[in-house]
Amino acid sequence: MRVALQITCVNDAMFPDTGKAVVRLLRRLGVEVDFPRAQTCCGQPMVNTGYLDEAVPVVRRFVDAFAGYDAIVTPSGSCAGSARHQHSIVAERSGDPALAAAVAGTGPRTYELSEFLVDVLGVTDVGAYFPHRTTYHPTCHSLRMLGVGDRPTRLLEAVRGIELVDLPHASECCGFGGTFALKNADTSIAMGADKARHVRDTGAEVLVAGDSSCLMHVGGMLSRQRAGVRVMHLAEVLASTEDTEGELG
């Protein structure tokens, strides 16, 4: 199986350890991962803001970069959702049958990380070790657009040493929403404050999610509140072992 990592813009620019964790995890499970250097943005920011025509060359770049792979794995429900659902809208609007055909090939082969692990590899116990009190936030696109359901929590429940506690009002948005946080800053902050309060109420040491952008938003609030809660991507927890735990603290 030829597998490609779609790193996502926010991970590439700000959270490269997330991408590294995906590679370590998949290699530990016997999957050889490629990193197509031609990849750029998935085009979601443009689509969400209404610039569908401007998204055409970005979507074209995506399908060219990831052509020929059996699976495209991304540590983001948001970007996976874009590839699976938004790309076809952009391609249809472009009027280019070749682009539409290419998107029909890459879209169904794009998986959010937990989907790939559970549905494609058929595993929930990935051999991880993470002895910390942890709570999980299901991000909006993973929950509503992709319907990942309980896949992430099933993976977390199989991690040795973990104490997984429920997050109150878990399905509520954290308030980030990409450009939403810029256009509606006051609302975004209020929603983020609610999410941070719910996280603190769990007594968790670590907040885990499948999208780094949401972790950035809530993590920033927790940091300013000096809450003593760190944020980690699901990939980082699943990649943790006894050998790496000392590095993670």
N, C-alpha and C positions, 0 to 999 in steps of 0.2 A: 504494500500500500504506500503510495506517494502522498505524504502529508506536508502541508505548508503552514507556517505560522503567519497569521496576520496580526501584527503587533499592536496596531491602532496608534493613532496620532498622540494621544495623551500619554500612553505608556512609553512610546519611543522618545518623546520629548522630556517627560517628567518622572516616569516610574519604570525605568528599564529593568529593574529587578523582577518585575512581574513577568515580562517576556522571558527572562532567563529562567525563572521558576517553571514556566510552562515547558521549556525545552528540557530541563532536568527531569521533570516529572514524566514526560512522555518517553524520554530515553530510558528511564528506569523501568518503564512498562514495556520496553522493547520496540518502541516506535521511533523510526528515524525521521527527523524533522528538518525540512528545508526552510530557509528564510529568503524568499525572493526579494532581491534588493531593489527591484523596480517598483515595489508597492509604495503607494502614498496613502492619501485619505480615502475612506470608503464613500465619501460624498454626503454623509448624513447632515452635517451642518448646513450645507447649501439647500438640501431638500427641505429640511425642517423650517428654513427661513423663507421658502418659496422660490428659490432660485433653481428651478428644475432644469432650465436650459443650460445654465452654467455648470450643472452637475454632470452633463453628458460626457465631457472629456475625462472627468474624474472616474466615472463608472467605466468608461472605455479602458482607462489605464488599469483599473482593478481587474477586469476580466482578462486583459492581456497578461498581467503579472501572474495571475493564478491559473491560467489555462493549463490543462493537462494533469492537474493534481486530483487524486481520488478524494481528498478531504482538505478543507481549509479550516483551521482551528484558530479561534480568536478568544482571548480572555476578556470578552465584552459582550454582554447580551445586547447592548445598544448597537454596536457595529455589526454583529451577526444579524440582528433584526433588519438593519439597513440593507445588507446584501440579499437577504431572503425576501424582503417585501418591497423596499423602496426602489431597488435597482430596476425591477420590471416596470415600474411606473415611469421612471426616467427613460428607459429604453423605448417604451411604447410612444412616449411623447416625442422622442427624437425622430421617429419615422424610419429608423434604420433597421431593416430586418436582420442584418448580420449581428448588430449589437443585441437585439432582442434574443436571438438564438444563443449568443454567448452567455448572456445573463441567465437564460434558462438552464445553462450548464453549470455555472458557478454557484448560483443561488442555493439550490437544494444541497450542494456539497459543502456549504459553509455552516460550521457548527460552533456554538458557544462551548467553552471548555467542558462544562459538566455534561452537556449533551453528548459530546464526543466520548467522554470516559464511560458514561453509563450505557448509551444507546449503541455506539459503534464498537467500543472495546469490550463492553459487557462487564465492567468492573465497578465496584463501589469501594472495596478495600484496596487502596493504592499503596499500602505499606507505609503510611505516614505516622509520625509521632509528634504530638503537640500538646504538652501537659499544661494547658492554660484554660481558665474560665473564659468562654468565648460565646459571643452572640452573633447571629447572622441576619443581615438586612437583604431581603430580596429586591433587587432593583427593578424599576418599572418596566423597562423593555424586556428584560428576561422573564418577568412575571406575566406581563400582559401581551406583548407582541410575539414572543417565542413560546410561551407556555412551558417553561422548564420545570415548573411544578416543584416536586420535592427532591429532584436530583441533587442539588447542592447540599441539602441537609442530610440526605442519605450518605453522601460522600463524607461529610463532616462527622456524622455519627460513627463511621467506621474508623476514624482516626484514633489511634491508641493514646490514652492519657488525657484526652480532651474532656472538658466539662462544658457541654453545649447547653446554653440556657435560651429560652424563648425570648424574643424581643417583642415587647408590647406594641400593638398597632403596627406590626411589621410590614403589612402591605401598603401602608401610607407612603407616598412619595417623600423623598428626603428634601426636595425643593431645588435640586440642581437643574436638571432638564436642559443642559447645554445653553443655548442662547436665551432660554427662559430666565436663567439666573441674572443675565445682563439686562434684559428688557423689563423684568419685573423683580428688581433687586429686593425691595421690601418684603414682598410675598415670599420670595425664595429664602430670605433670612429667617422669616417667621417659621416656615416649614422646616428648615434645617434646625432651628432651635428646638422645635418639638421632637424631632428625631434624636437630637443629641440628649435631650432630657430622658427619653425612653431608653436610650443606651445606658445612661448613667444609672437608671433605676434597676437595671439587671445586675449591677455589680460586676460586670464583665471586665476582664483585663484587656480583651481584644475584640474589636468590631471587624467582622469579615463581610465582604460583599464580592460580587463578580464583576463589578465595574469600578475602575480606578477613579473615574470622574466623580462618582457619588461618594466614594471614600474621601476624596480630596475635599469635597464640600463639607461633609459631616466632620471629618477629621480636623479641618481647620477650626471649626467651632469648638470641638472637644479640646483642642490644643489651647485655644484662647481662654477657655474656661478652666484650664489646668486640671482637667478631669482625671488624668492619669490613665486614660484609655488609649491604646495605640490602634491604628487601623492597618489591616493587612488584606491583600487580595486573596481570594480563595485558592489561587494557584500557589501562592507562597506557603499557605498552611499545608496544602496537599503535598508539596515538594519537601516539607520538613521531615527530617529523620533524627534519630539519636545523634548522629554525627554532626548535624547542622544546628541542633537546638541551642548549643552553647553560643553560636554566632548570633542567634535570634534573641537571646536574652531570656 
